[in-house]
Every structure is written in structure tokens, then in C-alpha cells.
Amino acid sequence: MDIVYLAAVIVAAITLPRQRALVVAVGAWAFCVALVGWGPAKSDGVHVATAGFWLPWAVVLVLGVGLALGIGTLRNRRAARNG
């Protein structure tokens, strides 16, 4: 599910303005967490009441937001350079 989330963030960061890409990053993260924690991707080994569930997902959220910001910054620099 992490790969699906990061792919969605990369696509959003490439195609959308930075603010919307950040909204997509947080929304997609919440959607993926819900799928893994309570939805069809849930397994019996997932315990949502533990830090073992939330800490890795927090790291994934930070990575996704960082990707959205980084790609947005690169797009802005390239647009400014090209006129």
C-alpha cells in the first residue's frame, strides 16, 4: 500500500499545483491507512492501537509530503528558468 500511496503523490505532484498536491498527499495517506487498518487490505496481524502501526505510516506521510514539496519546487524552478 505504501507504493500505491507514493505513486499517487508523485503523479499529483507532477500534474497539480503544490497546494493541491499536498492535499492529495494527506488525503491519499488517510485513504491508504484506512484500507490497511480497517478496510479490505486489513490482515489479522494489523493492530491499529499500537505504535507499530502508526509510526511507519507517519514516516510514509513525511516521505510523501517531502516528495510533493520537492517535486513542486523543481517544477517551479524549471518554469522560472524557462520563462
N, CA and C atoms as a LAMMPS dump frame, in Angstrom:
ITEM: TIMESTEP
0
ITEM: NUMBER OF ATOMS
249
ITEM: BOX BOUNDS ff ff ff
-5.0000000000000000e+02 5.0000000000000000e+02
-5.0000000000000000e+02 5.0000000000000000e+02
-5.0000000000000000e+02 5.0000000000000000e+02
ITEM: ATOMS id mol type element x y z
1 1 1 N 0.814 -1.181 0
2 1 2 C 0 0 0
3 1 3 C 0.864 1.253 0
4 2 1 N 2.06 1.147 0.556
5 2 2 C 2.969 2.305 0.558
6 2 3 C 3.333 2.712 -0.863
7 3 1 N 3.549 1.734 -1.726
8 3 2 C 3.921 2.027 -3.109
9 3 3 C 2.775 2.734 -3.824
10 4 1 N 1.559 2.289 -3.587
11 4 2 C 0.395 2.924 -4.2
12 4 3 C 0.305 4.38 -3.741
13 5 1 N 0.506 4.602 -2.459
14 5 2 C 0.454 5.965 -1.905
15 5 3 C 1.536 6.85 -2.53
16 6 1 N 2.761 6.373 -2.551
17 6 2 C 3.855 7.186 -3.088
18 6 3 C 3.679 7.436 -4.587
19 7 1 N 3.157 6.466 -5.315
20 7 2 C 2.886 6.676 -6.739
21 7 3 C 1.818 7.748 -6.932
22 8 1 N 0.781 7.73 -6.104
23 8 2 C -0.269 8.745 -6.194
24 8 3 C 0.284 10.132 -5.886
25 9 1 N 1.17 10.218 -4.901
26 9 2 C 1.768 11.506 -4.547
27 9 3 C 2.644 12.022 -5.686
28 10 1 N 3.423 11.153 -6.287
29 10 2 C 4.296 11.579 -7.387
30 10 3 C 3.47 12.071 -8.563
31 11 1 N 2.43 11.342 -8.921
32 11 2 C 1.567 11.776 -10.023
33 11 3 C 0.903 13.106 -9.701
34 12 1 N 0.407 13.252 -8.474
35 12 2 C -0.231 14.51 -8.082
36 12 3 C 0.774 15.658 -8.093
37 13 1 N 1.987 15.42 -7.615
38 13 2 C 2.991 16.48 -7.571
39 13 3 C 3.425 16.91 -8.962
40 14 1 N 3.406 15.995 -9.91
41 14 2 C 3.793 16.328 -11.278
42 14 3 C 2.677 17.068 -12.007
43 15 1 N 1.44 16.7 -11.732
44 15 2 C 0.332 17.234 -12.522
45 15 3 C -0.443 18.369 -11.867
46 16 1 N -0.333 18.542 -10.556
47 16 2 C -1.128 19.546 -9.846
48 16 3 C -0.244 20.632 -9.247
49 17 1 N -0.83 21.795 -8.954
50 17 2 C -0.082 22.811 -8.201
51 17 3 C 0.288 22.274 -6.816
52 18 1 N 1.273 22.893 -6.207
53 18 2 C 1.827 22.396 -4.946
54 18 3 C 0.776 22.237 -3.85
55 19 1 N -0.099 23.226 -3.662
56 19 2 C -1.089 23.139 -2.596
57 19 3 C -2.042 21.965 -2.799
58 20 1 N -2.491 21.77 -4.004
59 20 2 C -3.391 20.638 -4.281
60 20 3 C -2.654 19.314 -4.148
61 21 1 N -1.402 19.289 -4.536
62 21 2 C -0.62 18.056 -4.386
63 21 3 C -0.467 17.7 -2.914
64 22 1 N -0.316 18.694 -2.061
65 22 2 C -0.224 18.426 -0.619
66 22 3 C -1.547 17.898 -0.073
67 23 1 N -2.644 18.443 -0.558
68 23 2 C -3.959 17.942 -0.136
69 23 3 C -4.136 16.497 -0.582
70 24 1 N -3.726 16.204 -1.807
71 24 2 C -3.797 14.824 -2.305
72 24 3 C -2.897 13.916 -1.47
73 25 1 N -1.726 14.403 -1.093
74 25 2 C -0.801 13.589 -0.299
75 25 3 C -1.426 13.196 1.038
76 26 1 N -2.037 14.144 1.707
77 26 2 C -2.645 13.845 3.006
78 26 3 C -3.904 12.995 2.826
79 27 1 N -4.71 13.31 1.832
80 27 2 C -5.925 12.532 1.589
81 27 3 C -5.635 11.101 1.179
82 28 1 N -4.661 10.915 0.307
83 28 2 C -4.292 9.563 -0.12
84 28 3 C -3.698 8.775 1.039
85 29 1 N -2.956 9.451 1.897
86 29 2 C -2.395 8.796 3.078
87 29 3 C -3.524 8.299 3.981
88 30 1 N -4.498 9.15 4.239
89 30 2 C -5.623 8.756 5.086
90 30 3 C -6.394 7.589 4.466
91 31 1 N -6.579 7.63 3.152
92 31 2 C -7.273 6.555 2.457
93 31 3 C -6.505 5.241 2.585
94 32 1 N -5.198 5.278 2.37
95 32 2 C -4.388 4.056 2.451
96 32 3 C -4.337 3.517 3.875
97 33 1 N -4.24 4.397 4.858
98 33 2 C -4.242 3.955 6.253
99 33 3 C -5.578 3.286 6.58
100 34 1 N -6.67 3.865 6.105
101 34 2 C -7.986 3.269 6.351
102 34 3 C -8.114 1.902 5.687
103 35 1 N -7.583 1.775 4.479
104 35 2 C -7.648 0.475 3.806
105 35 3 C -6.861 -0.587 4.565
106 36 1 N -5.693 -0.221 5.043
107 36 2 C -4.853 -1.193 5.745
108 36 3 C -5.378 -1.458 7.156
109 37 1 N -5.831 -0.417 7.824
110 37 2 C -6.266 -0.571 9.22
111 37 3 C -7.629 -1.198 9.382
112 38 1 N -8.556 -0.821 8.497
113 38 2 C -9.932 -1.256 8.698
114 38 3 C -10.594 -1.812 7.449
115 39 1 N -9.994 -1.642 6.31
116 39 2 C -10.654 -1.989 5.055
117 39 3 C -10.24 -3.332 4.494
118 40 1 N -10.346 -3.471 3.18
119 40 2 C -10.095 -4.761 2.537
120 40 3 C -8.637 -5.211 2.574
121 41 1 N -7.702 -4.311 2.802
122 41 2 C -6.297 -4.71 2.863
123 41 3 C -5.893 -5.125 4.277
124 42 1 N -6.825 -5.16 5.202
125 42 2 C -6.532 -5.495 6.598
126 42 3 C -6.189 -6.976 6.729
127 43 1 N -5.217 -7.228 7.572
128 43 2 C -4.891 -8.612 7.913
129 43 3 C -5.016 -8.771 9.42
130 44 1 N -5.018 -9.998 9.89
131 44 2 C -5.163 -10.253 11.325
132 44 3 C -3.957 -9.78 12.119
133 45 1 N -2.823 -9.594 11.452
134 45 2 C -1.619 -9.146 12.14
135 45 3 C -1.536 -7.637 12.335
136 46 1 N -2.512 -6.897 11.834
137 46 2 C -2.507 -5.441 11.948
138 46 3 C -3.241 -5.038 13.212
139 47 1 N -2.552 -4.284 14.058
140 47 2 C -3.137 -3.785 15.309
141 47 3 C -3.039 -2.265 15.293
142 48 1 N -4.159 -1.611 15.029
143 48 2 C -4.141 -0.159 14.85
144 48 3 C -3.96 0.606 16.145
145 49 1 N -4.04 -0.05 17.268
146 49 2 C -3.887 0.633 18.551
147 49 3 C -2.428 0.682 19.014
148 50 1 N -1.497 0.291 18.165
149 50 2 C -0.102 0.251 18.577
150 50 3 C 0.734 1.245 17.775
151 51 1 N 1.849 1.607 18.351
152 51 2 C 2.791 2.485 17.652
153 51 3 C 3.423 1.761 16.47
154 52 1 N 3.451 0.447 16.514
155 52 2 C 3.984 -0.337 15.412
156 52 3 C 3.187 -0.169 14.133
157 53 1 N 1.95 0.258 14.246
158 53 2 C 1.139 0.556 13.071
159 53 3 C 1.311 2.007 12.65
160 54 1 N 1.248 2.919 13.598
161 54 2 C 1.223 4.347 13.275
162 54 3 C 2.585 4.934 12.946
163 55 1 N 3.643 4.471 13.562
164 55 2 C 4.966 5.039 13.309
165 55 3 C 5.425 4.85 11.862
166 56 1 N 5.34 3.658 11.291
167 56 2 C 5.723 3.524 9.875
168 56 3 C 4.84 4.353 8.952
169 57 1 N 3.561 4.446 9.261
170 57 2 C 2.679 5.257 8.422
171 57 3 C 2.98 6.738 8.569
172 58 1 N 3.437 7.163 9.741
173 58 2 C 3.85 8.565 9.909
174 58 3 C 5.089 8.846 9.058
175 59 1 N 6.01 7.898 9.006
176 59 2 C 7.202 8.055 8.172
177 59 3 C 6.811 8.141 6.702
178 60 1 N 5.861 7.308 6.285
179 60 2 C 5.391 7.334 4.901
180 60 3 C 4.728 8.669 4.586
181 61 1 N 3.972 9.224 5.525
182 61 2 C 3.356 10.539 5.32
183 61 3 C 4.42 11.611 5.142
184 62 1 N 5.447 11.588 5.973
185 62 2 C 6.535 12.566 5.853
186 62 3 C 7.234 12.418 4.504
187 63 1 N 7.471 11.194 4.074
188 63 2 C 8.086 10.969 2.762
189 63 3 C 7.203 11.505 1.633
190 64 1 N 5.915 11.257 1.717
191 64 2 C 5.002 11.724 0.684
192 64 3 C 4.925 13.236 0.617
193 65 1 N 4.825 13.884 1.765
194 65 2 C 4.783 15.35 1.792
195 65 3 C 6.112 15.91 1.286
196 66 1 N 7.211 15.283 1.666
197 66 2 C 8.514 15.712 1.169
198 66 3 C 8.632 15.574 -0.337
199 67 1 N 8.121 14.482 -0.872
200 67 2 C 8.116 14.304 -2.329
201 67 3 C 7.272 15.376 -3.012
202 68 1 N 6.099 15.643 -2.475
203 68 2 C 5.223 16.654 -3.066
204 68 3 C 5.891 18.025 -3.047
205 69 1 N 6.511 18.373 -1.937
206 69 2 C 7.188 19.666 -1.848
207 69 3 C 8.411 19.723 -2.761
208 70 1 N 9.191 18.648 -2.777
209 70 2 C 10.396 18.627 -3.604
210 70 3 C 10.089 18.696 -5.093
211 71 1 N 9.128 17.902 -5.528
212 71 2 C 8.763 17.924 -6.944
213 71 3 C 8.148 19.271 -7.308
214 72 1 N 7.343 19.834 -6.417
215 72 2 C 6.769 21.156 -6.662
216 72 3 C 7.836 22.224 -6.793
217 73 1 N 8.846 22.153 -5.951
218 73 2 C 9.95 23.113 -6.014
219 73 3 C 10.713 22.974 -7.325
220 74 1 N 10.992 21.745 -7.728
221 74 2 C 11.684 21.524 -9.002
222 74 3 C 10.859 22.033 -10.18
223 75 1 N 9.557 21.803 -10.147
224 75 2 C 8.696 22.303 -11.224
225 75 3 C 8.709 23.826 -11.282
226 76 1 N 8.663 24.468 -10.114
227 76 2 C 8.688 25.936 -10.083
228 76 3 C 10.006 26.493 -10.596
229 77 1 N 11.103 25.874 -10.212
230 77 2 C 12.415 26.332 -10.697
231 77 3 C 12.538 26.169 -12.202
232 78 1 N 12.067 25.031 -12.705
233 78 2 C 12.132 24.787 -14.149
234 78 3 C 11.246 25.767 -14.9
235 79 1 N 10.071 26.088 -14.368
236 79 2 C 9.173 27.045 -15.015
237 79 3 C 9.782 28.44 -15.007
238 80 1 N 10.439 28.821 -13.915
239 80 2 C 11.06 30.141 -13.83
240 80 3 C 12.25 30.241 -14.791
241 81 1 N 12.988 29.164 -14.919
242 81 2 C 14.149 29.165 -15.807
243 81 3 C 13.735 29.219 -17.274
244 82 1 N 12.631 28.561 -17.607
245 82 2 C 12.179 28.533 -18.993
246 82 3 C 11.34 29.762 -19.374
247 83 1 N 11.057 30.587 -18.42
248 83 2 C 10.375 31.834 -18.744
249 83 3 C 8.952 31.754 -18.514
